[in-house]
Amino acid sequence: MGFKDLVEKLDDILGDHDKGKSLALEELKRLEERLMEKQEKYRDRLTSGAPGETPAQTEVRLRVVEAQLAKLRELMEEDRLS
């Protein structure tokens, strides 16, 4: 799943949650795994200096993925407690 797809997927999940729809824990866990994979990929790209995009672009993507992971984990915890 690409970067933009992950961003859209989490936005959709957050929108559904705001509308009061129940969340599928399996789906949340799969999304968490994909986000962690992207996080690792971007960290590796920063340390290795891999070509393709500038370090600044990679840093922005890494920060976005880390923020999404935090939101997702907060959502999962909230769902678990309710």
C-alpha positions as CSV (number, residue, x, y, z in Angstrom):
1,M,0.0,0.0,0.0
2,G,1.4,3.4,-1.0
3,F,2.0,6.4,1.2
4,K,-1.1,8.2,-0.1
5,D,-3.3,5.1,0.2
6,L,-2.3,4.7,3.9
7,V,-3.1,8.4,4.6
8,E,-6.5,8.0,3.0
9,K,-7.2,4.7,4.7
10,L,-6.6,6.2,8.2
11,D,-8.7,9.3,7.3
12,D,-11.5,7.0,6.3
13,I,-11.3,5.0,9.5
14,L,-11.2,8.2,11.6
15,G,-14.3,9.5,9.7
16,D,-16.2,6.3,10.3
17,H,-15.2,6.4,14.0
18,D,-16.5,10.0,14.2
19,K,-19.8,8.9,12.7
20,G,-20.1,6.3,15.5
21,K,-19.4,3.2,13.3
22,S,-17.7,0.3,15.1
23,L,-14.1,-0.4,14.2
24,A,-12.8,-3.8,13.0
25,L,-9.8,-4.6,15.2
26,E,-8.3,-6.8,12.5
27,E,-8.3,-4.0,10.0
28,L,-6.7,-1.6,12.5
29,K,-4.0,-4.1,13.2
30,R,-3.2,-4.6,9.5
31,L,-3.0,-0.8,9.0
32,E,-0.7,-0.6,12.0
33,E,1.6,-3.2,10.5
34,R,1.7,-1.3,7.2
35,L,2.4,2.0,8.9
36,M,5.2,0.4,10.9
37,E,6.7,-1.1,7.7
38,K,6.6,2.4,6.1
39,Q,8.2,3.9,9.2
40,E,11.0,1.4,9.0
41,K,11.4,2.0,5.3
42,Y,11.7,5.8,5.7
43,R,14.1,5.5,8.6
44,D,16.3,3.2,6.5
45,R,16.1,5.5,3.5
46,L,17.3,8.4,5.7
47,T,20.3,6.5,7.1
48,S,21.3,5.0,3.8
49,G,20.9,8.0,1.7
50,A,18.9,6.0,-0.9
51,P,18.1,7.9,-4.1
52,G,14.6,8.7,-5.2
53,E,13.6,11.6,-3.0
54,T,15.3,14.3,-1.0
55,P,16.0,13.7,2.7
56,A,13.6,16.5,3.5
57,Q,10.8,14.7,1.6
58,T,11.6,11.4,3.4
59,E,11.6,13.2,6.8
60,V,8.2,14.7,6.1
61,R,6.8,11.3,5.2
62,L,8.4,9.7,8.3
63,R,6.8,12.4,10.5
64,V,3.4,11.8,8.9
65,V,3.6,8.1,9.3
66,E,4.7,8.5,13.0
67,A,1.7,10.8,13.6
68,Q,-0.6,8.4,12.0
69,L,0.7,5.5,14.1
70,A,0.1,7.6,17.2
71,K,-3.5,8.4,16.1
72,L,-4.2,4.8,15.2
73,R,-2.8,3.5,18.5
74,E,-4.9,6.1,20.4
75,L,-7.9,5.0,18.5
76,M,-7.3,1.3,19.2
77,E,-6.8,2.0,22.9
78,E,-10.0,4.1,23.0
79,D,-11.9,1.3,21.2
80,R,-10.5,-1.3,23.6
81,L,-11.6,0.7,26.7
82,S,-15.1,1.2,25.5
